[in-house]
Amino acid sequence: MLRPTTRVVIIAGAAVVLALVGTGAAIAASDQGGDAPIPSPAREQAEEAALRHVGQGTVSDNEAGDEQGTYEVEVRLDTGVQVEVQLDRNFAVVTTEGERASDDMD
């Protein structure tokens, strides 16, 4: 039978291991680029800025904390082109990239 102090040490050690495993999992998940949506009300401002920049279209997706800017808003233009608009934290356009949508996406 284990002494009470030995039990406490084992339980404390197990708790530390579990905490470290949980922290490692959280870090791994954040490194995978969780593609978190832009929180409101910044989402509305980012979408308005992106639509103003491209001039037309429908917002199809948005992400916060992307690698090129603070916000990324994806807009599908009436022509079928998908445009990614990268915005900084002040909702100024950083970059814009577009690609033709495939025929099966219509």
C-alpha positions as CSV (number, residue, x, y, z in Angstrom):
1,M,0.0,0.0,0.0
2,L,1.2,3.5,-0.9
3,R,1.9,6.1,1.8
4,P,-0.4,9.2,1.7
5,T,2.4,11.5,0.6
6,T,3.3,9.1,-2.2
7,R,-0.3,9.2,-3.4
8,V,-0.3,13.0,-3.4
9,V,2.9,13.1,-5.5
10,I,1.5,10.6,-8.0
11,I,-1.8,12.5,-8.3
12,A,0.0,15.9,-8.7
13,G,2.4,14.4,-11.3
14,A,-0.6,13.0,-13.3
15,A,-2.3,16.4,-13.1
16,V,0.8,18.1,-14.5
17,V,1.1,15.6,-17.3
18,L,-2.6,16.1,-18.2
19,A,-2.2,19.9,-18.2
20,L,0.8,19.7,-20.5
21,V,-0.9,17.4,-22.9
22,G,-3.9,19.7,-23.0
23,T,-1.7,22.7,-23.6
24,G,0.1,20.9,-26.4
25,A,-3.2,20.0,-28.1
26,A,-4.4,23.6,-27.9
27,I,-1.1,24.8,-29.4
28,A,-1.3,22.2,-32.2
29,A,-4.8,23.2,-33.0
30,S,-4.0,26.9,-33.2
31,D,-0.9,26.2,-35.5
32,Q,-3.2,24.5,-38.0
33,G,-4.9,27.8,-38.7
34,G,-8.3,27.2,-37.3
35,D,-9.9,29.5,-39.8
36,A,-11.9,31.3,-37.2
37,P,-14.7,33.5,-38.5
38,I,-14.4,37.3,-38.0
39,P,-16.3,38.2,-34.9
40,S,-19.1,40.8,-35.1
41,P,-19.2,43.8,-35.5
42,A,-15.8,43.6,-37.3
43,R,-17.3,41.1,-39.7
44,E,-19.8,43.6,-41.0
45,Q,-17.0,46.2,-41.5
46,A,-14.7,43.8,-43.2
47,E,-17.4,42.5,-45.5
48,E,-18.5,46.1,-46.4
49,A,-14.8,47.1,-47.1
50,A,-14.3,44.0,-49.3
51,L,-17.5,44.6,-51.3
52,R,-16.6,48.2,-51.7
53,H,-13.2,47.3,-53.0
54,V,-14.4,44.7,-55.6
55,G,-17.5,46.7,-56.5
56,Q,-19.9,43.7,-56.7
57,G,-20.6,40.2,-55.6
58,T,-21.7,38.1,-52.7
59,V,-19.6,37.3,-49.6
60,S,-19.1,33.6,-49.4
61,D,-16.7,33.3,-46.4
62,N,-14.6,35.2,-44.0
63,E,-11.7,34.5,-41.6
64,A,-9.9,36.3,-38.8
65,G,-6.1,36.3,-38.3
66,D,-5.1,35.1,-41.8
67,E,-1.4,35.2,-42.6
68,Q,-1.5,38.1,-45.1
69,G,-3.9,40.4,-43.2
70,T,-6.0,40.7,-40.1
71,Y,-9.1,39.7,-42.0
72,E,-9.8,37.8,-45.1
73,V,-13.2,38.1,-46.9
74,E,-14.0,35.8,-49.9
75,V,-16.4,37.3,-52.5
76,R,-17.9,35.5,-55.4
77,L,-18.3,38.0,-58.2
78,D,-21.3,37.9,-60.6
79,T,-18.8,36.7,-63.3
80,G,-18.1,33.5,-61.2
81,V,-14.7,34.6,-60.1
82,Q,-13.9,34.0,-56.4
83,V,-11.9,36.9,-54.9
84,E,-10.0,36.9,-51.6
85,V,-9.6,40.3,-50.1
86,Q,-7.1,40.6,-47.3
87,L,-7.7,43.5,-44.9
88,D,-5.6,45.0,-42.1
89,R,-7.0,45.8,-38.7
90,N,-8.3,49.1,-39.9
91,F,-10.2,47.4,-42.8
92,A,-7.8,48.8,-45.4
93,V,-7.2,46.4,-48.3
94,V,-3.8,44.7,-48.1
95,T,-4.0,42.3,-51.1
96,T,-6.6,40.9,-53.5
97,E,-6.4,37.5,-55.3
98,G,-8.9,36.1,-57.6
99,E,-9.5,32.8,-59.4
100,R,-12.0,31.5,-61.8
101,A,-14.5,29.1,-60.2
102,S,-14.8,25.6,-61.7
103,D,-17.8,24.8,-63.7
104,D,-19.1,22.3,-61.1
105,M,-19.2,25.0,-58.4
106,D,-22.0,27.0,-60.2
